[in-house]
């Protein structure tokens, strides 16, 4: 499922090996941010662009 707003489109997944959520940029699969919560992962992803 792809979520997004006007600035960023992203997907969310759970890395079960690390027990962290991943926010993945839908336009650049190499741009991934991790967080303990989905919100934290998305915030980190937004900061990385």
C-alpha angles and dihedrals in degrees: 000000000000120000126186156134133222093288106039137022115197145164126223125218138163119240100212094190093058096027090229134124117243125212109200123195106238092212096046115031091192091065104086131158127193131210143163088242131031090245092054092049092049092048090052091048091052090051092051095061 
